Amino acid sequence: MRIALITYDISPYRGSEASVSWNFVDKMRKYVDITVFYGDTREEVERYLSGNPMDNVEWVNVPRRWPDHVKSEFIKDIYHVVYYRRWHKDIYRLVKEKVDNGEIDLIHYLSPIGFKEPGLCWKIKSVPYVWGPVQGVENRPLCMYRAFTFKGKVLAFGRRLLHNGAFRLIPSVRKAFRRADAIFAATPGTVRGLKRVHGLDVMHLPENGILAMERSTPVAFAQGDTLRLICIGAIIDRKALVILLDALRKVKSDRWHLDVVGDGPLRTVLQARYADLSERVVWHGKVPRDKAQEIFSGAHLHVLPSLGEGNPTTIWEAMSKGIPTMTLDHCGMSGVVCPRCGIKIPIDGYENVTTRMAGEIDDLVNRPERIGELSAGVIECSRKFMWDNRIGIYRDTYAGVSRKYKVQ
């Protein structure tokens, strides 16, 4: 079987959706032939392939054609929509030509994982069409808007209106959902939304996963030790680091330390606002990956206070190191973290959330054996999130949807 894989970003050097697509190709090429249709990452792909050829993969670069002279961010956003649509039209023509020539047996639209732009290849009905993992349905919790700046509140509310309307009303989105022979949903909320709004039963499958486990024994944390927390990511409204910092102000124990790895426009503001925590909070800024991994490996607990995510890369990195995660109980995290391998904080008001987070941190300090128990749970739960298992799910899905098309 040869599949057409459509992905805008793909790279062995970057995280997020680019690494999702790369991991998919690297693992799946052992079982099927793949023609990858991709966008503006040609230099990265070719740099890697020059020393690491990949069998069973054909690479078709389709650059997004847009002017480089534009300086205004507002105009850039408009150009992004227009030229991204043109990119999809180019992809459609190329894929359809290969399908018509009998060179493609199945189409998989992998990324971007947001649902608002379904592309055009769903219109090709002579071969199976698979979409996802897809997400973007969840709204930022209204009761947590206190975490946002004024600009963040405006953007979050605008996003709520835009995404809710797009999910229900955009004709191409509705048609693409109905056309797909199989849809993967990256988050439990997306599963529920597709059932509630479009009447579709879809499979929950996080978009990313664990490539390999780095440890097989639980993290050690003893009575009297300092609990080492880590929060990694851009310091922006959506990541909501302020929630964790407000929670830490409520922690009774002084036996904790927080490493903040990442940078962003809110860093200076938060450093000044939470100067009272400066003795136990280290702001590392943006550091090289190997340094970030070194800091990560010394942590006892990964904290993810974000108010808007799919399944962030850091959750898989934490699991690969056997480190439990504390997170809000929503988005992709709600379907990955369970009581055996982490701590999920119910979302029922800002004060309640920060109070519960503080209470959990105090409890971990006072009952250090919990870290070992949760870490053992991470090692156990990690099995179902390994990339090798994920590829098995894709292969079974391909086989199932192909039967009605009589694809061999």
C-alpha positions in Angstrom: 0.0 0.0 0.0 1.2 3.5 -0.7 -0.3 6.3 1.3 -0.3 10.1 0.6 0.7 11.9 3.8 -0.3 15.5 3.9 1.5 17.6 6.5 2.5 21.2 6.4 5.3 21.1 9.0 7.7 18.1 9.2 11.2 18.2 10.7 13.6 16.0 12.7 14.9 19.0 14.4 11.9 20.7 15.9 9.2 19.8 18.3 5.4 20.2 18.1 3.6 19.1 15.0 6.8 19.0 12.9 8.1 16.2 15.1 4.7 14.4 15.1 4.8 14.1 11.3 8.5 13.1 11.3 8.0 10.4 13.9 5.0 9.1 12.0 7.0 8.8 8.7 10.0 7.3 10.4 8.0 4.6 12.1 5.3 3.9 9.4 7.7 3.6 6.5 8.6 0.1 7.7 5.2 -1.1 6.8 3.9 1.0 3.9 5.2 3.2 1.1 4.7 6.9 1.8 4.5 9.9 -0.4 4.9 12.9 1.9 3.5 16.2 0.7 4.9 18.9 2.9 5.4 22.7 3.1 8.2 25.1 4.2 10.7 22.8 5.8 12.5 21.7 2.8 16.0 22.7 4.0 15.6 20.8 7.2 14.3 17.7 5.5 17.0 17.7 2.9 19.8 18.3 5.4 18.7 15.3 7.4 18.2 13.0 4.3 21.7 13.9 3.0 23.2 11.7 5.7 20.2 9.5 6.6 18.3 8.2 3.6 14.8 6.9 4.3 13.6 3.9 2.4 10.0 3.6 1.1 9.5 7.4 1.3 9.0 9.9 -1.6 9.2 13.5 -0.6 7.2 16.1 -2.5 7.9 19.7 -1.3 5.1 22.2 -2.0 6.3 25.5 -0.7 3.7 28.1 0.4 4.1 30.9 -2.0 3.8 34.2 -0.3 5.7 37.6 -0.4 8.6 38.1 2.0 8.4 41.9 2.0 5.3 42.2 4.3 6.2 43.7 7.6 2.8 44.3 9.3 1.8 41.4 11.6 -1.9 42.0 10.8 -1.3 41.9 7.0 0.9 38.8 7.6 -2.1 37.1 9.3 -4.3 37.9 6.3 -1.6 36.6 3.9 -1.3 33.4 5.9 -4.9 32.5 5.4 -4.9 33.3 1.7 -1.7 31.7 0.8 -2.2 28.7 3.0 -5.5 28.1 1.1 -3.5 28.3 -2.1 -1.1 25.7 -0.7 -3.9 23.3 -0.1 -5.1 23.8 -3.7 -1.6 22.9 -5.0 -1.6 19.8 -2.8 -5.0 18.8 -4.0 -3.9 18.9 -7.7 -0.8 16.9 -7.0 -2.5 14.3 -4.9 -5.4 13.9 -7.3 -3.1 13.4 -10.2 -1.3 10.5 -8.3 -4.6 9.0 -7.3 -5.9 9.1 -10.8 -2.7 7.4 -12.0 -3.1 4.6 -9.5 0.0 5.7 -7.5 -1.9 6.3 -4.2 -4.1 3.9 -2.3 -5.0 6.0 0.8 -4.9 9.7 1.8 -4.0 10.6 5.4 -4.3 14.3 6.3 -2.1 14.4 9.4 -1.4 18.0 10.2 -1.9 20.8 11.1 -4.0 19.2 13.8 -6.4 22.2 14.1 -9.8 21.5 12.5 -10.4 24.9 10.9 -8.6 24.2 7.6 -9.5 20.7 6.4 -7.7 21.2 3.0 -9.3 19.9 -0.1 -8.2 16.3 -0.5 -11.3 15.0 1.2 -13.0 15.7 -2.1 -11.1 12.8 -3.6 -13.5 9.9 -3.1 -11.9 7.0 -5.0 -9.5 6.1 -2.2 -9.9 6.0 1.6 -9.5 9.3 3.4 -8.2 9.4 7.0 -8.0 12.7 9.0 -6.1 13.4 12.2 -5.4 13.3 15.0 -7.4 16.5 15.0 -8.1 18.9 17.8 -8.8 22.6 18.6 -12.3 22.2 19.9 -11.7 23.0 23.6 -12.3 26.5 24.9 -10.3 28.2 27.6 -12.2 27.8 30.8 -14.1 30.9 31.6 -13.6 30.5 35.4 -9.8 30.7 34.8 -9.8 33.9 32.8 -8.2 35.6 35.8 -4.9 34.0 34.7 -4.9 36.1 31.5 -3.7 39.6 30.8 -6.3 41.9 29.3 -5.1 41.1 25.8 -5.2 37.4 26.7 -8.8 37.7 27.8 -9.8 39.4 24.5 -8.0 36.7 22.5 -9.4 33.8 24.5 -12.9 35.1 24.2 -12.5 35.8 20.5 -11.1 32.4 20.0 -14.1 30.9 21.8 -16.5 32.6 19.4 -14.4 31.8 16.3 -13.7 28.2 17.1 -17.2 27.3 18.3 -18.7 28.9 15.2 -16.2 27.4 12.8 -16.7 23.9 14.3 -20.4 24.1 13.7 -20.9 26.2 10.6 -18.0 26.2 8.1 -19.3 24.1 5.2 -15.9 22.6 4.3 -15.3 21.5 7.9 -18.7 19.8 8.1 -18.2 18.1 4.7 -14.7 16.9 5.5 -15.8 15.4 8.8 -18.7 13.6 7.1 -16.4 12.4 4.2 -13.6 11.0 6.3 -13.5 7.2 6.5 -11.7 7.5 9.8 -11.0 10.4 12.2 -8.6 10.4 15.1 -9.2 12.9 17.9 -6.2 14.1 19.8 -8.2 15.0 23.0 -11.2 13.6 24.9 -12.9 17.0 24.4 -12.6 16.6 20.6 -14.1 13.1 20.8 -17.1 14.5 22.8 -17.4 17.6 20.5 -17.5 15.5 17.3 -20.2 13.3 18.8 -22.3 16.1 20.2 -22.1 18.5 17.2 -21.6 16.2 14.2 -22.9 12.8 15.5 -19.6 11.1 14.8 -18.0 8.3 16.8 -14.2 8.8 16.5 -11.1 7.3 18.2 -9.2 9.1 20.8 -5.5 9.1 19.8 -3.0 11.7 21.1 -1.1 13.2 18.2 2.3 12.5 19.7 3.8 9.9 21.9 7.0 8.4 23.5 9.8 7.3 21.2 11.8 5.5 23.9 11.9 5.3 27.7 15.0 6.7 29.3 14.5 5.0 32.7 12.9 1.8 34.0 13.1 2.5 37.7 10.9 5.1 39.6 12.2 8.5 40.5 13.6 8.7 44.1 12.4 11.3 46.6 13.1 10.9 50.3 11.8 12.5 53.5 13.6 15.9 54.0 14.5 16.3 50.4 13.6 19.4 48.4 10.8 18.7 46.0 12.0 19.8 42.6 9.3 21.1 40.3 9.7 22.0 36.6 7.6 23.9 34.2 8.7 24.1 30.5 7.3 26.2 27.8 6.8 29.6 26.3 5.9 32.2 29.0 2.7 33.4 27.3 -0.9 33.8 28.4 -2.1 30.4 27.2 0.6 28.5 29.1 -0.7 30.2 32.3 2.4 29.9 34.4 0.8 32.5 36.7 -1.5 29.7 38.0 1.4 27.7 39.3 3.1 30.8 40.8 -0.1 31.7 42.6 -0.4 28.2 43.9 3.2 28.2 45.2 2.4 31.3 47.3 -0.1 29.1 49.1 2.3 26.2 49.8 3.0 25.9 53.5 6.3 24.0 53.2 9.5 25.7 52.1 11.0 22.5 50.8 10.3 23.0 47.2 12.2 24.4 44.2 10.8 25.4 40.8 12.8 25.5 37.5 11.1 27.6 34.8 12.5 26.7 31.4 11.4 28.9 28.5 11.0 32.5 27.6 8.3 34.8 26.4 6.8 38.3 26.6 5.4 37.7 30.2 8.7 36.6 31.7 9.8 40.0 33.0 6.4 40.9 34.3 6.0 37.6 36.2 9.6 37.8 37.6 8.8 41.2 39.1 5.3 40.2 40.3 6.5 37.1 42.1 9.8 38.4 43.4 8.9 37.1 46.8 9.4 33.6 45.4 12.8 34.3 43.9 14.7 32.3 46.5 13.1 29.1 45.3 12.3 29.9 41.6 15.0 29.8 38.9 14.2 31.4 35.6 16.4 29.7 33.1 15.0 31.4 30.0 15.4 29.6 26.6 18.3 27.1 26.9 19.8 24.6 24.5 17.9 21.3 24.3 20.6 19.3 26.1 20.6 21.7 29.0 16.8 21.6 29.2 17.0 17.8 29.3 19.6 18.0 32.0 17.3 20.2 34.2 14.3 18.0 33.4 16.1 14.8 34.4 16.7 16.3 37.9 13.0 17.0 38.5 10.5 15.1 40.8 7.3 16.6 39.3 6.5 18.2 36.0 3.8 20.8 36.3 1.6 21.8 33.4 -0.8 24.6 34.3 -1.7 25.5 30.6 -5.2 26.6 29.7 -5.0 25.5 26.1 -3.2 22.5 24.6 -3.4 19.5 22.5 -0.8 17.1 24.0 2.3 19.2 24.6 5.7 17.6 23.9 6.8 18.1 27.5 4.2 15.6 28.8 5.9 12.8 26.7 9.4 13.9 27.7 8.3 13.7 31.4 6.9 10.2 30.9 10.0 9.0 29.1 12.0 10.1 32.2 9.5 8.5 34.6 8.5 11.9 36.0 4.9 12.3 37.0 2.9 15.3 35.8 0.5 17.6 37.7 -1.9 19.3 35.3 -5.3 20.8 35.0 -8.0 18.2 34.1 -8.7 19.3 30.6 -7.4 19.3 27.0 -5.2 16.5 25.9 -3.8 16.1 29.4 -7.1 14.7 30.7 -6.7 11.7 28.4 -3.1 11.0 29.2 -2.6 11.6 32.9 -4.4 9.3 35.2 -4.3 8.9 39.1 -1.7 6.2 38.8 0.8 8.4 36.9 0.0 12.0 37.8 -2.2 14.5 39.5 -5.2 16.1 37.7 -6.6 19.3 39.2 -10.4 19.8 38.7 -11.3 23.1 37.1 -13.9 24.8 39.3 -12.7 28.3 39.9 -9.3 30.0 40.1 -8.9 30.0 43.9 -10.0 26.4 44.1 -7.5 25.4 41.5 -4.5 27.2 43.1 -5.5 25.9 46.5 -5.7 22.3 45.4 -2.3 22.6 43.6 -0.7 24.0 46.7 -2.3 21.2 48.8 -0.9 18.6 46.5 2.6 20.0 46.6 2.5 20.1 50.4 1.2 16.5 50.5 4.1 15.4 48.2 6.6 17.0 50.5 5.0 15.4 53.6 4.5 12.0 51.9 7.5 11.6 49.7 6.7 8.0 48.9 3.9 9.3 46.6 6.5 10.5 44.1 7.9 6.9 43.8 4.4 5.5 43.5 3.4 8.0 40.8 6.7 7.5 39.0 6.1 3.7 39.0 2.7 4.4 37.5 4.3 6.6 34.8 6.5 3.7 33.7 3.5 1.4 33.6 1.2 3.8 31.8 3.9 4.8 29.3 3.5 1.5 27.4 0.2 2.5 25.8 1.7 5.8 24.6 4.8 4.4 22.8 5.1 5.3 19.1 5.3 1.6 18.1 1.9 1.0 19.6 0.5 4.1 17.9 1.7 2.9 14.5 -0.2 -0.4 15.1 -3.4 1.6 15.5 -2.8 3.5 12.3 -2.1 0.2 10.4 -5.2 -1.5 11.7 -7.3 1.6 10.8 -5.8 1.7 7.2 -6.6 -2.0 6.8 -10.2 -1.5 8.0 -11.1 1.5 5.9 -9.4 0.0 2.8 -11.6 -3.1 2.8 -14.6 -1.3 1.4 -12.4 0.2 -1.4 -10.9 -3.3 -2.2 -7.4 -1.9 -1.7 -4.7 -4.6 -1.5 
